Amino acid sequence: MSTFVFLAALLLSVPVAIVLGVTAIWYIWESGNTVLYDSFAQKMFGGLENYGLLAIPLFMLTGELMNEGGMTRRLIVLARVFVGGFRGGLAYINLLANMFMAAIIGSATAQIAVMSRAMVPAMEEEGYDRGFAAATTAAGGLLAPVIPPSMMFVIFGVLAQIPIGEMFIAGIVPGLILAATFALVITFIGWRQQFPKGKWMGGRDILNAVLGALPALLIPLAIIGGILFGIATPTESAAIASLIAFIVGWLFYRELEPSKLGEMFKRTAVNASMILFMIAAASVFGWVIIYEELPQKLAGLITSITSDPFTFLLIVNIALLLVGMVIDGIAAIILITPILLPIATGSYDISPYQFGVVVCLNLVLGLLTPPVGIGLYIASSMSGTTPSAILRSLWYFLFAVTGVLVLLSYFPILSTAFV
């Protein structure tokens, strides 16, 4: 009956956090173990008693401060220095700028919204198809959950009880592979459609672009450098990045007004609270998983089908592609990690870092695929084009991501080389 309540609530589009809480309440009542009601609130609060979760609102705040402080625009100009002269240069600029932003924002939906406003009009003005411009921007948003920092990595690290800093490091090589694959897709489409020829910047313009972006580059350097060299934890790096973003936007670029901080804090609090509430609800939902022995039952079923780790990951990938199409990526990671991770590590000896990278990249595909496709509709709304027009070009990128997922599933060293 609990399963019916869970599925019915999901199909009725009830918020996932409420679904988890209601299912747990129903299960406690159905099982007769009502003494658990006394510790229900304590269990929810206990799910949030993790220092690493502070990184989520802090990374969100960093993104807000960057947008208001003019750093996004300067990073796009810097990307022009490196790839602007190639044929289809603006498409490569879009991709490289998305890489810069992925190393700062860590949220695919936020990145798609920011970059769609900045890049789609510029690409259309230079003769690119609007649907392709929006598709390139939306695909670039898929870098955010893989290139550190990543909010999905933070959540996975907390749920899997592994160091978040090491989870970030595990995403570096896969993120670079994904970016290189997207560059090949752009080259292929550009060869077919004969993109406009790019133009290299002059010496003075290059100097101005580099000097203008240097303060903004302090943010990804502070985040990634602090973690790699053991100077700061991911949470401390997020706090430092927020401070740098504020100082740079206010004192260097003079585009960030302190009077707007209240509104930015409010937006950050609202967005972060939704994620944190889901994590709290997942803690009580864990009762259902524990008492029903779901991981053990599922492990028995899957191990009867295959004993090969790669085949297991292919099965998981196919299942999660379907899950990601109907459930938000962050909600899905909260749902499936407690169930599938013990099977991956216990029955197949798969590294939790490899599993985390594969699962996070897989689930974020749901942002760009109907029927939910939040990222797809954000790109459509921000660019003023239809989802179908975006999908015509987006399929190339989605197939590329699928290929990368197979690669990451087959070669564990791509995720674990530096961990």
TORMI-656388 format. One record per residue (C-alpha): x, z, y; residue in three letters; residue number from 1. Coordinates in nm, 3 decimals, padded with zeros to 5 digits. Last residue first. Example, Ala and Ser with C-alpha at 12.3 -4.5 7.8 and 13.67 -1.06 7.14 Angstrom:
BEGIN
+---------+---------+---------+-----+-----+
:      px :      pz :      py :  aa :   i :
+---------+---------+---------+-----+-----+
:  01.367 :  00.714 : -00.106 : SER :   2 :
:  01.230 :  00.780 : -00.450 : ALA :   1 :
+---------+---------+---------+-----+-----+
//
This chain:
BEGIN
+---------+---------+---------+-----+-----+
:      px :      pz :      py :  aa :   i :
+---------+---------+---------+-----+-----+
:  04.060 : -00.603 :  01.045 : VAL : 419 :
:  04.274 : -00.900 :  01.148 : PHE : 418 :
:  04.215 : -01.137 :  00.854 : ALA : 417 :
:  03.873 : -00.995 :  00.761 : THR : 416 :
:  03.630 : -01.249 :  00.902 : SER : 415 :
:  03.809 : -01.575 :  00.818 : LEU : 414 :
:  03.965 : -01.399 :  00.517 : ILE : 413 :
:  03.623 : -01.384 :  00.348 : PRO : 412 :
:  03.632 : -01.761 :  00.281 : PHE : 411 :
:  03.314 : -01.879 :  00.104 : TYR : 410 :
:  03.054 : -01.705 :  00.323 : SER : 409 :
:  03.238 : -01.792 :  00.645 : LEU : 408 :
:  03.249 : -02.159 :  00.545 : LEU : 407 :
:  02.882 : -02.162 :  00.445 : VAL : 406 :
:  02.791 : -02.004 :  00.780 : LEU : 405 :
:  03.008 : -02.259 :  00.963 : VAL : 404 :
:  02.815 : -02.543 :  00.798 : GLY : 403 :
:  02.483 : -02.386 :  00.898 : THR : 402 :
:  02.611 : -02.350 :  01.255 : VAL : 401 :
:  02.693 : -02.723 :  01.260 : ALA : 400 :
:  02.345 : -02.806 :  01.131 : PHE : 399 :
:  02.200 : -02.601 :  01.418 : LEU : 398 :
:  02.423 : -02.781 :  01.669 : PHE : 397 :
:  02.307 : -03.126 :  01.556 : TYR : 396 :
:  01.945 : -03.005 :  01.553 : TRP : 395 :
:  01.970 : -02.910 :  01.922 : LEU : 394 :
:  01.963 : -03.269 :  02.044 : SER : 393 :
:  01.603 : -03.351 :  01.951 : ARG : 392 :
:  01.521 : -02.979 :  01.964 : LEU : 391 :
:  01.557 : -02.974 :  02.342 : ILE : 390 :
:  01.298 : -03.249 :  02.391 : ALA : 389 :
:  01.063 : -03.070 :  02.149 : SER : 388 :
:  01.102 : -02.743 :  02.342 : PRO : 387 :
:  00.984 : -02.918 :  02.660 : THR : 386 :
:  01.190 : -02.936 :  02.979 : THR : 385 :
:  01.190 : -02.729 :  03.299 : GLY : 384 :
:  01.541 : -02.595 :  03.246 : SER : 383 :
:  01.464 : -02.223 :  03.273 : MET : 382 :
:  01.138 : -02.245 :  03.077 : SER : 381 :
:  01.278 : -02.464 :  02.799 : SER : 380 :
:  01.596 : -02.256 :  02.766 : ALA : 379 :
:  01.384 : -01.939 :  02.746 : ILE : 378 :
:  01.153 : -02.112 :  02.494 : TYR : 377 :
:  01.446 : -02.200 :  02.269 : LEU : 376 :
:  01.594 : -01.852 :  02.305 : GLY : 375 :
:  01.266 : -01.694 :  02.194 : ILE : 374 :
:  01.239 : -01.923 :  01.891 : GLY : 373 :
:  00.929 : -01.763 :  01.734 : VAL : 372 :
:  00.776 : -02.060 :  01.547 : PRO : 371 :
:  01.019 : -02.229 :  01.582 : PRO : 370 :
:  01.402 : -02.224 :  01.572 : THR : 369 :
:  01.641 : -02.137 :  01.853 : LEU : 368 :
:  01.636 : -01.757 :  01.851 : LEU : 367 :
:  01.606 : -01.771 :  01.471 : GLY : 366 :
:  01.965 : -01.891 :  01.461 : LEU : 365 :
:  02.054 : -01.537 :  01.574 : VAL : 364 :
:  01.978 : -01.418 :  01.221 : LEU : 363 :
:  02.249 : -01.628 :  01.060 : ASN : 362 :
:  02.523 : -01.534 :  01.306 : LEU : 361 :
:  02.447 : -01.163 :  01.262 : CYS : 360 :
:  02.425 : -01.190 :  00.881 : VAL : 359 :
:  02.750 : -01.382 :  00.838 : VAL : 358 :
:  02.949 : -01.157 :  01.075 : VAL : 357 :
:  02.810 : -00.838 :  00.920 : GLY : 356 :
:  02.875 : -00.951 :  00.561 : PHE : 355 :
:  03.234 : -01.041 :  00.641 : GLN : 354 :
:  03.284 : -00.705 :  00.810 : TYR : 353 :
:  03.108 : -00.514 :  00.530 : PRO : 352 :
:  03.361 : -00.666 :  00.288 : SER : 351 :
:  03.192 : -00.802 : -00.023 : ILE : 350 :
:  03.251 : -00.605 : -00.344 : ASP : 349 :
:  02.958 : -00.780 : -00.514 : TYR : 348 :
:  02.746 : -00.492 : -00.649 : SER : 347 :
:  02.844 : -00.211 : -00.410 : GLY : 346 :
:  02.941 : -00.392 : -00.090 : THR : 345 :
:  02.678 : -00.666 : -00.091 : ALA : 344 :
:  02.409 : -00.452 : -00.256 : ILE : 343 :
:  02.466 : -00.158 : -00.019 : PRO : 342 :
:  02.447 : -00.405 :  00.276 : LEU : 341 :
:  02.117 : -00.562 :  00.168 : LEU : 340 :
:  01.863 : -00.282 :  00.217 : ILE : 339 :
:  02.007 : -00.072 :  00.502 : PRO : 338 :
:  02.106 : -00.394 :  00.687 : THR : 337 :
:  01.771 : -00.574 :  00.644 : ILE : 336 :
:  01.539 : -00.405 :  00.892 : LEU : 335 :
:  01.778 : -00.324 :  01.178 : ILE : 334 :
:  01.930 : -00.671 :  01.154 : ILE : 333 :
:  01.579 : -00.819 :  01.162 : ALA : 332 :
:  01.481 : -00.630 :  01.477 : ALA : 331 :
:  01.797 : -00.752 :  01.651 : ILE : 330 :
:  01.735 : -01.110 :  01.537 : GLY : 329 :
:  01.367 : -01.125 :  01.637 : ASP : 328 :
:  01.137 : -01.187 :  01.340 : ILE : 327 :
:  00.959 : -01.512 :  01.240 : VAL : 326 :
:  01.234 : -01.774 :  01.214 : MET : 325 :
:  01.501 : -01.512 :  01.148 : GLY : 324 :
:  01.333 : -01.412 :  00.822 : VAL : 323 :
:  01.340 : -01.773 :  00.695 : LEU : 322 :
:  01.709 : -01.815 :  00.781 : LEU : 321 :
:  01.759 : -01.468 :  00.633 : LEU : 320 :
:  01.639 : -01.576 :  00.289 : ALA : 319 :
:  01.860 : -01.886 :  00.285 : ILE : 318 :
:  02.162 : -01.689 :  00.402 : ASN : 317 :
:  02.103 : -01.409 :  00.149 : VAL : 316 :
:  02.087 : -01.660 : -00.136 : ILE : 315 :
:  02.407 : -01.825 : -00.008 : LEU : 314 :
:  02.569 : -01.482 :  00.020 : LEU : 313 :
:  02.484 : -01.408 : -00.345 : PHE : 312 :
:  02.623 : -01.746 : -00.449 : THR : 311 :
:  02.948 : -01.660 : -00.272 : PHE : 310 :
:  02.965 : -01.313 : -00.431 : PRO : 309 :
:  02.923 : -01.455 : -00.787 : ASP : 308 :
:  02.740 : -01.226 : -01.031 : SER : 307 :
:  02.421 : -01.431 : -01.025 : THR : 306 :
:  02.051 : -01.413 : -01.119 : ILE : 305 :
:  02.044 : -01.075 : -01.293 : SER : 304 :
:  02.259 : -00.944 : -01.008 : THR : 303 :
:  01.980 : -01.044 : -00.768 : ILE : 302 :
:  01.702 : -00.852 : -00.945 : LEU : 301 :
:  01.904 : -00.539 : -01.015 : GLY : 300 :
:  02.032 : -00.532 : -00.659 : ALA : 299 :
:  01.674 : -00.563 : -00.530 : LEU : 298 :
:  01.568 : -00.260 : -00.732 : LYS : 297 :
:  01.870 : -00.055 : -00.625 : GLN : 296 :
:  01.836 : -00.154 : -00.259 : PRO : 295 :
:  01.460 : -00.073 : -00.260 : LEU : 294 :
:  01.489 :  00.275 : -00.411 : GLU : 293 :
:  01.128 :  00.351 : -00.305 : GLU : 292 :
:  01.230 :  00.696 : -00.184 : TYR : 291 :
:  01.535 :  00.572 :  00.007 : ILE : 290 :
:  01.379 :  00.260 :  00.162 : ILE : 289 :
:  01.064 :  00.444 :  00.269 : VAL : 288 :
:  01.268 :  00.728 :  00.417 : TRP : 287 :
:  01.481 :  00.470 :  00.602 : GLY : 286 :
:  01.171 :  00.383 :  00.803 : PHE : 285 :
:  01.239 :  00.713 :  00.981 : VAL : 284 :
:  01.579 :  00.589 :  01.098 : SER : 283 :
:  01.444 :  00.240 :  01.170 : ALA : 282 :
:  01.214 :  00.393 :  01.432 : ALA : 281 :
:  01.517 :  00.527 :  01.622 : ALA : 280 :
:  01.689 :  00.187 :  01.599 : ILE : 279 :
:  01.376 :  00.013 :  01.728 : MET : 278 :
:  01.353 :  00.262 :  02.015 : PHE : 277 :
:  01.716 :  00.184 :  02.104 : LEU : 276 :
:  01.642 : -00.187 :  02.130 : ILE : 275 :
:  01.338 : -00.140 :  02.354 : MET : 274 :
:  01.522 :  00.123 :  02.561 : SER : 273 :
:  01.803 : -00.120 :  02.637 : ALA : 272 :
:  01.574 : -00.372 :  02.807 : ASN : 271 :
:  01.390 : -00.110 :  03.017 : VAL : 270 :
:  01.707 :  00.080 :  03.112 : ALA : 269 :
:  01.894 : -00.238 :  03.209 : THR : 268 :
:  01.607 : -00.360 :  03.424 : ARG : 267 :
:  01.585 : -00.020 :  03.598 : LYS : 266 :
:  01.960 :  00.003 :  03.654 : PHE : 265 :
:  01.954 : -00.345 :  03.808 : MET : 264 :
:  01.667 : -00.247 :  04.039 : GLU : 263 :
:  01.852 :  00.066 :  04.150 : GLY : 262 :
:  02.177 : -00.124 :  04.199 : LEU : 261 :
:  02.024 : -00.368 :  04.447 : LYS : 260 :
:  02.112 : -00.153 :  04.752 : SER : 259 :
:  02.477 : -00.168 :  04.642 : PRO : 258 :
:  02.477 : -00.539 :  04.740 : GLU : 257 :
:  02.675 : -00.770 :  04.517 : LEU : 256 :
:  02.788 : -01.092 :  04.685 : GLU : 255 :
:  03.102 : -00.957 :  04.854 : ARG : 254 :
:  03.328 : -01.152 :  04.617 : TYR : 253 :
:  03.611 : -00.898 :  04.623 : PHE : 252 :
:  03.448 : -00.569 :  04.731 : LEU : 251 :
:  03.096 : -00.578 :  04.584 : TRP : 250 :
:  03.114 : -00.824 :  04.292 : GLY : 249 :
:  03.467 : -00.716 :  04.195 : VAL : 248 :
:  03.392 : -00.342 :  04.226 : ILE : 247 :
:  03.064 : -00.365 :  04.032 : PHE : 246 :
:  03.203 : -00.587 :  03.756 : ALA : 245 :
:  03.509 : -00.359 :  03.725 : ILE : 244 :
:  03.285 : -00.051 :  03.686 : LEU : 243 :
:  03.067 : -00.222 :  03.426 : SER : 242 :
:  03.377 : -00.341 :  03.236 : ALA : 241 :
:  03.517 :  00.015 :  03.232 : ILE : 240 :
:  03.188 :  00.145 :  03.085 : ALA : 239 :
:  03.186 : -00.131 :  02.822 : ALA : 238 :
:  03.549 : -00.058 :  02.735 : SER : 237 :
:  03.462 :  00.310 :  02.692 : GLU : 236 :
:  03.183 :  00.216 :  02.450 : THR : 235 :
:  03.407 : -00.027 :  02.261 : PRO : 234 :
:  03.674 :  00.246 :  02.233 : THR : 233 :
:  03.968 :  00.235 :  02.472 : ALA : 232 :
:  04.344 :  00.181 :  02.470 : ILE : 231 :
:  04.357 :  00.075 :  02.105 : GLY : 230 :
:  04.538 : -00.248 :  02.183 : PHE : 229 :
:  04.261 : -00.471 :  02.048 : LEU : 228 :
:  03.979 : -00.262 :  02.199 : ILE : 227 :
:  04.118 : -00.239 :  02.551 : GLY : 226 :
:  04.223 : -00.603 :  02.543 : GLY : 225 :
:  03.877 : -00.720 :  02.439 : ILE : 224 :
:  03.679 : -00.531 :  02.701 : ILE : 223 :
:  03.933 : -00.511 :  02.985 : ALA : 222 :
:  04.037 : -00.874 :  02.938 : LEU : 221 :
:  03.671 : -00.981 :  02.927 : PRO : 220 :
:  03.616 : -00.805 :  03.265 : ILE : 219 :
:  03.946 : -00.885 :  03.437 : LEU : 218 :
:  03.851 : -01.251 :  03.413 : LEU : 217 :
:  03.609 : -01.200 :  03.706 : ALA : 216 :
:  03.900 : -01.098 :  03.931 : PRO : 215 :
:  04.092 : -01.411 :  03.826 : LEU : 214 :
:  03.802 : -01.651 :  03.885 : ALA : 213 :
:  03.867 : -01.728 :  04.252 : GLY : 212 :
:  04.242 : -01.753 :  04.201 : LEU : 211 :
:  04.194 : -02.000 :  03.917 : VAL : 210 :
:  03.938 : -02.211 :  04.105 : ALA : 209 :
:  04.139 : -02.210 :  04.429 : ASN : 208 :
:  04.457 : -02.315 :  04.246 : LEU : 207 :
:  04.273 : -02.591 :  04.060 : ILE : 206 :
:  04.117 : -02.716 :  04.384 : ASP : 205 :
:  04.461 : -02.730 :  04.549 : ARG : 204 :
:  04.609 : -02.924 :  04.258 : GLY : 203 :
:  04.326 : -03.173 :  04.225 : GLY : 202 :
:  04.043 : -03.143 :  03.971 : MET : 201 :
:  04.010 : -03.384 :  03.682 : TRP : 200 :
:  03.707 : -03.610 :  03.675 : LYS : 199 :
:  03.473 : -03.665 :  03.383 : GLY : 198 :
:  03.341 : -03.993 :  03.250 : LYS : 197 :
:  02.964 : -03.994 :  03.199 : PRO : 196 :
:  02.855 : -03.964 :  02.833 : PHE : 195 :
:  02.854 : -04.271 :  02.611 : GLN : 194 :
:  02.551 : -04.184 :  02.396 : GLN : 193 :
:  02.707 : -04.223 :  02.051 : ARG : 192 :
:  03.058 : -04.108 :  02.144 : TRP : 191 :
:  02.911 : -03.825 :  02.352 : GLY : 190 :
:  02.701 : -03.709 :  02.054 : ILE : 189 :
:  03.011 : -03.696 :  01.834 : PHE : 188 :
:  03.228 : -03.530 :  02.100 : THR : 187 :
:  02.955 : -03.271 :  02.170 : ILE : 186 :
:  02.933 : -03.197 :  01.796 : VAL : 185 :
:  03.311 : -03.163 :  01.776 : LEU : 184 :
:  03.305 : -02.914 :  02.066 : ALA : 183 :
:  03.032 : -02.720 :  01.883 : PHE : 182 :
:  03.262 : -02.696 :  01.579 : THR : 181 :
:  03.546 : -02.567 :  01.799 : ALA : 180 :
:  03.314 : -02.299 :  01.943 : ALA : 179 :
:  03.202 : -02.193 :  01.594 : LEU : 178 :
:  03.563 : -02.171 :  01.472 : ILE : 177 :
:  03.658 : -01.964 :  01.779 : LEU : 176 :
:  03.368 : -01.724 :  01.716 : GLY : 175 :
:  03.453 : -01.698 :  01.345 : PRO : 174 :
:  03.814 : -01.605 :  01.443 : VAL : 173 :
:  03.711 : -01.337 :  01.694 : ILE : 172 :
:  03.419 : -01.182 :  01.505 : GLY : 171 :
:  03.621 : -00.949 :  01.281 : ALA : 170 :
:  03.782 : -00.800 :  01.592 : ILE : 169 :
:  03.438 : -00.690 :  01.717 : PHE : 168 :
:  03.361 : -00.526 :  01.382 : MET : 167 :
:  03.697 : -00.348 :  01.405 : GLU : 166 :
:  03.596 : -00.204 :  01.743 : GLY : 165 :
:  03.254 : -00.107 :  01.606 : ILE : 164 :
:  03.414 :  00.111 :  01.338 : PRO : 163 :
:  03.193 :  00.114 :  01.023 : ILE : 162 :
:  02.878 :  00.322 :  00.963 : GLN : 161 :
:  02.676 :  00.021 :  00.842 : ALA : 160 :
:  02.388 :  00.105 :  01.077 : LEU : 159 :
:  02.618 :  00.181 :  01.370 : VAL : 158 :
:  02.838 : -00.122 :  01.305 : GLY : 157 :
:  02.531 : -00.346 :  01.270 : PHE : 156 :
:  02.394 : -00.224 :  01.604 : ILE : 155 :
:  02.724 : -00.275 :  01.783 : VAL : 154 :
:  02.776 : -00.613 :  01.613 : PHE : 153 :
:  02.429 : -00.720 :  01.729 : MET : 152 :
:  02.521 : -00.614 :  02.082 : MET : 151 :
:  02.826 : -00.837 :  02.070 : SER : 150 :
:  03.154 : -00.790 :  02.254 : PRO : 149 :
:  03.312 : -00.987 :  02.104 : PRO : 148 :
:  03.253 : -01.352 :  02.011 : ILE : 147 :
:  02.991 : -01.356 :  01.734 : VAL : 146 :
:  02.652 : -01.256 :  01.884 : PRO : 145 :
:  02.730 : -01.433 :  02.215 : ALA : 144 :
:  02.845 : -01.765 :  02.062 : LEU : 143 :
:  02.485 : -01.857 :  01.982 : LEU : 142 :
:  02.423 : -01.884 :  02.358 : GLY : 141 :
:  02.632 : -02.201 :  02.358 : GLY : 140 :
:  02.360 : -02.359 :  02.145 : ALA : 139 :
:  02.105 : -02.291 :  02.421 : ALA : 138 :
:  02.333 : -02.446 :  02.683 : THR : 137 :
:  02.402 : -02.754 :  02.473 : THR : 136 :
:  02.028 : -02.791 :  02.398 : ALA : 135 :
:  01.938 : -02.756 :  02.769 : ALA : 134 :
:  02.185 : -03.030 :  02.865 : ALA : 133 :
:  02.067 : -03.248 :  02.576 : PHE : 132 :
:  01.704 : -03.214 :  02.684 : GLY : 131 :
:  01.796 : -03.286 :  03.046 : ARG : 130 :
:  01.973 : -03.610 :  02.954 : ASP : 129 :
:  02.306 : -03.621 :  03.135 : TYR : 128 :
:  02.348 : -03.826 :  03.451 : GLY : 127 :
:  02.561 : -03.608 :  03.679 : GLU : 126 :
:  02.257 : -03.440 :  03.838 : GLU : 125 :
:  02.122 : -03.357 :  03.493 : GLU : 124 :
:  02.443 : -03.171 :  03.412 : MET : 123 :
:  02.428 : -02.964 :  03.732 : ALA : 122 :
:  02.057 : -02.886 :  03.686 : PRO : 121 :
:  02.122 : -02.770 :  03.324 : VAL : 120 :
:  02.432 : -02.561 :  03.400 : MET : 119 :
:  02.346 : -02.265 :  03.624 : ALA : 118 :
:  01.985 : -02.181 :  03.544 : ARG : 117 :
:  02.039 : -02.254 :  03.174 : SER : 116 :
:  02.357 : -02.043 :  03.178 : MET : 115 :
:  02.185 : -01.724 :  03.290 : VAL : 114 :
:  01.882 : -01.753 :  03.059 : ALA : 113 :
:  02.089 : -01.859 :  02.757 : ILE : 112 :
:  02.332 : -01.571 :  02.818 : GLN : 111 :
:  02.057 : -01.312 :  02.843 : ALA : 110 :
:  01.899 : -01.437 :  02.518 : THR : 109 :
:  02.234 : -01.446 :  02.333 : ALA : 108 :
:  02.344 : -01.096 :  02.434 : SER : 107 :
:  02.715 : -01.001 :  02.434 : GLY : 106 :
:  02.744 : -01.032 :  02.813 : ILE : 105 :
:  03.122 : -01.037 :  02.862 : ILE : 104 :
:  03.307 : -01.231 :  02.593 : ALA : 103 :
:  02.999 : -01.449 :  02.547 : ALA : 102 :
:  03.021 : -01.539 :  02.917 : MET : 101 :
:  03.370 : -01.684 :  02.880 : PHE : 100 :
:  03.265 : -01.874 :  02.567 : MET :  99 :
:  02.954 : -02.001 :  02.747 : ASN :  98 :
:  03.180 : -02.128 :  03.025 : ALA :  97 :
:  03.377 : -02.319 :  02.762 : LEU :  96 :
:  03.061 : -02.479 :  02.619 : LEU :  95 :
:  02.914 : -02.576 :  02.958 : ASN :  94 :
:  03.252 : -02.710 :  03.070 : ILE :  93 :
:  03.259 : -02.917 :  02.751 : TYR :  92 :
:  02.919 : -03.065 :  02.845 : ALA :  91 :
:  03.044 : -03.120 :  03.201 : LEU :  90 :
:  03.343 : -03.313 :  03.073 : GLY :  89 :
:  03.138 : -03.574 :  02.890 : GLY :  88 :
:  03.442 : -03.796 :  02.905 : ARG :  87 :
:  03.726 : -03.551 :  02.960 : PHE :  86 :
:  03.836 : -03.449 :  03.310 : GLY :  85 :
:  03.638 : -03.123 :  03.332 : GLY :  84 :
:  03.801 : -02.961 :  03.029 : VAL :  83 :
:  04.052 : -02.705 :  03.160 : PHE :  82 :
:  03.988 : -02.688 :  03.536 : VAL :  81 :
:  03.611 : -02.726 :  03.489 : ARG :  80 :
:  03.608 : -02.399 :  03.291 : ALA :  79 :
:  03.733 : -02.223 :  03.606 : LEU :  78 :
:  03.436 : -02.358 :  03.804 : VAL :  77 :
:  03.202 : -02.218 :  03.535 : ILE :  76 :
:  03.381 : -01.881 :  03.556 : LEU :  75 :
:  03.327 : -01.882 :  03.932 : ARG :  74 :
:  02.952 : -01.938 :  03.898 : ARG :  73 :
:  02.914 : -01.652 :  03.649 : THR :  72 :
:  03.109 : -01.412 :  03.870 : MET :  71 :
:  02.868 : -01.428 :  04.163 : GLY :  70 :
:  02.809 : -01.052 :  04.186 : GLY :  69 :
:  02.439 : -01.051 :  04.097 : GLU :  68 :
:  02.495 : -01.223 :  03.765 : ASN :  67 :
:  02.803 : -01.018 :  03.688 : MET :  66 :
:  02.630 : -00.688 :  03.768 : LEU :  65 :
:  02.341 : -00.770 :  03.534 : GLU :  64 :
:  02.581 : -00.869 :  03.255 : GLY :  63 :
:  02.779 : -00.548 :  03.295 : THR :  62 :
:  02.454 : -00.349 :  03.286 : LEU :  61 :
:  02.367 : -00.504 :  02.951 : MET :  60 :
:  02.713 : -00.416 :  02.820 : PHE :  59 :
:  02.657 : -00.055 :  02.934 : LEU :  58 :
:  02.304 : -00.039 :  02.790 : PRO :  57 :
:  02.436 : -00.139 :  02.444 : ILE :  56 :
:  02.771 :  00.042 :  02.451 : ALA :  55 :
:  02.597 :  00.380 :  02.450 : LEU :  54 :
:  02.502 :  00.305 :  02.088 : LEU :  53 :
:  02.861 :  00.374 :  01.983 : GLY :  52 :
:  02.825 :  00.747 :  02.051 : TYR :  51 :
:  02.568 :  00.786 :  01.778 : ASN :  50 :
:  02.289 :  01.040 :  01.799 : GLU :  49 :
:  02.021 :  00.773 :  01.827 : LEU :  48 :
:  01.906 :  00.789 :  01.466 : GLY :  47 :
:  01.901 :  01.168 :  01.492 : GLY :  46 :
:  01.630 :  01.143 :  01.756 : PHE :  45 :
:  01.407 :  00.957 :  01.513 : MET :  44 :
:  01.482 :  01.207 :  01.235 : LYS :  43 :
:  01.405 :  01.499 :  01.466 : GLN :  42 :
:  01.073 :  01.341 :  01.560 : ALA :  41 :
:  00.972 :  01.307 :  01.194 : PHE :  40 :
:  01.106 :  01.648 :  01.085 : SER :  39 :
:  00.770 :  01.824 :  01.051 : ASP :  38 :
:  00.605 :  01.505 :  00.923 : TYR :  37 :
:  00.842 :  01.519 :  00.624 : LEU :  36 :
:  00.643 :  01.815 :  00.489 : VAL :  35 :
:  00.373 :  01.558 :  00.420 : THR :  34 :
:  00.529 :  01.449 :  00.091 : ASN :  33 :
:  00.189 :  01.336 : -00.037 : GLY :  32 :
:  00.328 :  00.989 : -00.115 : SER :  31 :
:  00.046 :  00.814 :  00.075 : GLU :  30 :
:  00.083 :  01.037 :  00.383 : TRP :  29 :
:  00.461 :  00.991 :  00.396 : ILE :  28 :
:  00.422 :  00.617 :  00.333 : TYR :  27 :
:  00.167 :  00.580 :  00.614 : TRP :  26 :
:  00.393 :  00.758 :  00.862 : ILE :  25 :
:  00.692 :  00.543 :  00.759 : ALA :  24 :
:  00.488 :  00.223 :  00.789 : THR :  23 :
:  00.362 :  00.331 :  01.131 : VAL :  22 :
:  00.716 :  00.396 :  01.256 : GLY :  21 :
:  00.858 :  00.068 :  01.128 : LEU :  20 :
:  00.567 : -00.139 :  01.259 : VAL :  19 :
:  00.584 :  00.038 :  01.597 : ILE :  18 :
:  00.952 : -00.057 :  01.633 : ALA :  17 :
:  00.871 : -00.412 :  01.520 : VAL :  16 :
:  00.616 : -00.468 :  01.795 : PRO :  15 :
:  00.278 : -00.562 :  01.636 : VAL :  14 :
:  00.259 : -00.938 :  01.593 : SER :  13 :
: -00.046 : -00.919 :  01.361 : LEU :  12 :
:  00.169 : -01.071 :  01.086 : LEU :  11 :
:  00.418 : -00.784 :  01.125 : LEU :  10 :
:  00.141 : -00.522 :  01.104 : ALA :   9 :
: -00.001 : -00.686 :  00.790 : ALA :   8 :
:  00.343 : -00.701 :  00.626 : LEU :   7 :
:  00.418 : -00.330 :  00.682 : PHE :   6 :
:  00.067 : -00.208 :  00.594 : VAL :   5 :
:  00.073 : -00.417 :  00.273 : PHE :   4 :
:  00.415 : -00.281 :  00.180 : THR :   3 :
:  00.289 :  00.073 :  00.238 : SER :   2 :
:  00.000 :  00.000 :  00.000 : MET :   1 :
+---------+---------+---------+-----+-----+
//
